[in-house]
Amino acid sequence: MGINFERIGDYDIPTLRLNIQNEYQIGFFGRKYKDYLKEKHKIFYYNLLTKQELFSQIKVVEEEANGLYESLIILLKVQENVDEKLKADDPMEWIKLVNNIKNKAREIVLDQVIYH
């Protein structure tokens, strides 16, 4: 069967080893997704965790979320005429509009990808 045992005292205990996984730094959307799963979908979260698939699932969702976030920022900048000319003419207004665009994009991604 391929199970190794280790003798501890009078008992043979199976030696369990986890598979080596690649390190992955979880970003903003990955942390939100992990917290959402842990709070709202506990069984799914713990199934992924015990199968050692949690971080690969988080990575897939986070990549999708980041891609959508970046494309939404570009789209919203075009829709609201936030360009380099505005940045040169009125930098404070440009900063305000870009921050609003980033917040809108973040909320859309959280709603459509993370909390879906």
The 8 nearest C-alpha neighbors of each residue, nearest first, counted from 0:
[[1, 2, 3, 4, 13, 14, 15, 12],
 [2, 0, 3, 4, 13, 14, 15, 16],
 [3, 1, 0, 4, 13, 14, 15, 5],
 [2, 4, 14, 13, 1, 5, 15, 12],
 [5, 3, 13, 12, 14, 11, 6, 2],
 [4, 6, 12, 11, 14, 13, 7, 3],
 [7, 5, 11, 10, 12, 8, 4, 9],
 [8, 6, 10, 9, 11, 5, 12, 4],
 [7, 9, 10, 6, 11, 5, 12, 4],
 [8, 10, 7, 6, 11, 12, 5, 4],
 [11, 9, 7, 8, 6, 12, 5, 4],
 [10, 12, 6, 5, 4, 7, 13, 9],
 [11, 13, 5, 4, 10, 6, 14, 7],
 [14, 12, 4, 3, 15, 5, 11, 2],
 [15, 13, 4, 3, 5, 12, 16, 2],
 [14, 16, 13, 17, 3, 2, 4, 12],
 [17, 15, 18, 14, 19, 13, 3, 2],
 [18, 16, 19, 15, 51, 20, 50, 49],
 [17, 19, 20, 16, 51, 21, 15, 50],
 [18, 20, 17, 21, 16, 22, 51, 52],
 [21, 19, 18, 22, 51, 17, 23, 54],
 [20, 22, 23, 19, 54, 55, 18, 24],
 [21, 23, 20, 24, 54, 19, 25, 55],
 [22, 24, 25, 21, 54, 58, 55, 20],
 [25, 23, 26, 22, 58, 29, 54, 30],
 [24, 26, 29, 23, 30, 27, 58, 57],
 [27, 25, 29, 28, 30, 24, 61, 31],
 [26, 28, 30, 29, 31, 25, 61, 32],
 [27, 29, 31, 30, 61, 26, 32, 64],
 [30, 28, 61, 32, 26, 25, 31, 27],
 [29, 31, 33, 27, 32, 28, 34, 26],
 [30, 32, 28, 34, 29, 33, 35, 27],
 [31, 33, 35, 29, 113, 30, 34, 28],
 [32, 34, 30, 36, 35, 31, 29, 37],
 [35, 33, 37, 31, 32, 36, 38, 30],
 [36, 34, 32, 38, 33, 37, 39, 31],
 [37, 35, 40, 33, 39, 38, 34, 44],
 [36, 38, 41, 34, 35, 44, 40, 39],
 [37, 39, 35, 36, 34, 40, 41, 33],
 [38, 40, 36, 35, 37, 41, 34, 44],
 [41, 39, 36, 43, 42, 37, 38, 44],
 [40, 42, 44, 37, 43, 39, 45, 38],
 [41, 43, 45, 44, 40, 46, 37, 47],
 [42, 44, 46, 41, 40, 45, 47, 36],
 [45, 43, 41, 47, 42, 46, 36, 37],
 [44, 46, 48, 42, 47, 43, 49, 41],
 [47, 45, 43, 49, 48, 44, 42, 50],
 [48, 46, 53, 52, 50, 44, 45, 49],
 [47, 49, 45, 51, 53, 46, 50, 52],
 [48, 50, 46, 51, 47, 45, 52, 53],
 [51, 49, 47, 52, 48, 46, 53, 45],
 [52, 50, 48, 49, 53, 47, 54, 18],
 [53, 51, 47, 55, 50, 54, 48, 56],
 [54, 52, 47, 48, 56, 55, 51, 57],
 [53, 55, 57, 56, 52, 58, 51, 23],
 [54, 56, 58, 52, 57, 53, 59, 51],
 [57, 55, 53, 59, 54, 58, 52, 60],
 [58, 56, 54, 60, 55, 59, 29, 61],
 [57, 59, 55, 61, 56, 60, 54, 62],
 [60, 58, 56, 62, 57, 61, 55, 63],
 [61, 59, 63, 57, 62, 58, 64, 56],
 [60, 62, 64, 29, 58, 63, 59, 28],
 [63, 61, 65, 59, 64, 60, 58, 66],
 [62, 64, 60, 66, 61, 65, 67, 59],
 [65, 63, 61, 67, 62, 66, 68, 108],
 [66, 64, 68, 62, 67, 63, 61, 69],
 [67, 65, 63, 69, 68, 64, 62, 70],
 [66, 68, 64, 70, 65, 69, 71, 63],
 [69, 67, 65, 71, 66, 70, 104, 64],
 [68, 70, 72, 66, 71, 67, 65, 73],
 [71, 69, 73, 67, 72, 68, 74, 66],
 [72, 70, 74, 68, 73, 69, 104, 75],
 [71, 73, 75, 69, 70, 74, 76, 104],
 [72, 74, 70, 76, 71, 75, 77, 69],
 [75, 73, 71, 77, 76, 72, 70, 78],
 [74, 76, 78, 72, 77, 73, 71, 79],
 [77, 75, 81, 73, 79, 74, 78, 80],
 [76, 78, 80, 74, 75, 79, 81, 73],
 [79, 77, 75, 76, 80, 74, 81, 73],
 [78, 80, 76, 77, 81, 75, 96, 74],
 [81, 79, 77, 78, 76, 82, 85, 75],
 [80, 82, 76, 79, 85, 77, 93, 96],
 [81, 83, 84, 85, 80, 86, 76, 77],
 [82, 84, 86, 85, 87, 81, 88, 93],
 [85, 83, 87, 86, 82, 88, 81, 89],
 [86, 84, 88, 87, 83, 82, 89, 93],
 [85, 87, 90, 83, 93, 84, 89, 88],
 [86, 88, 84, 85, 89, 90, 83, 93],
 [89, 87, 85, 86, 84, 90, 83, 93],
 [88, 90, 92, 86, 91, 85, 87, 93],
 [89, 91, 86, 93, 92, 87, 94, 88],
 [92, 90, 94, 93, 89, 95, 86, 96],
 [93, 91, 95, 94, 90, 89, 96, 86],
 [92, 94, 90, 96, 86, 91, 95, 97],
 [95, 93, 91, 97, 92, 96, 98, 90],
 [94, 96, 92, 98, 93, 97, 99, 91],
 [95, 97, 99, 93, 98, 94, 100, 92],
 [98, 96, 100, 94, 99, 95, 93, 101],
 [99, 97, 101, 95, 100, 96, 94, 102],
 [100, 98, 96, 102, 97, 101, 103, 95],
 [99, 101, 97, 103, 98, 102, 104, 96],
 [102, 100, 104, 98, 103, 99, 105, 97],
 [101, 103, 105, 99, 100, 104, 98, 106],
 [104, 102, 100, 106, 105, 101, 99, 107],
 [103, 105, 101, 107, 102, 106, 68, 71],
 [106, 104, 102, 108, 103, 107, 101, 109],
 [107, 105, 109, 103, 108, 104, 110, 102],
 [106, 108, 104, 110, 105, 109, 111, 103],
 [109, 107, 105, 111, 110, 112, 106, 64],
 [108, 110, 113, 106, 107, 112, 111, 114],
 [109, 111, 107, 114, 108, 112, 106, 113],
 [112, 110, 108, 115, 109, 107, 113, 114],
 [113, 111, 108, 115, 109, 110, 114, 64],
 [112, 114, 109, 32, 115, 110, 111, 108],
 [115, 113, 110, 109, 112, 111, 35, 32],
 [114, 111, 112, 113, 110, 109, 108, 32]]
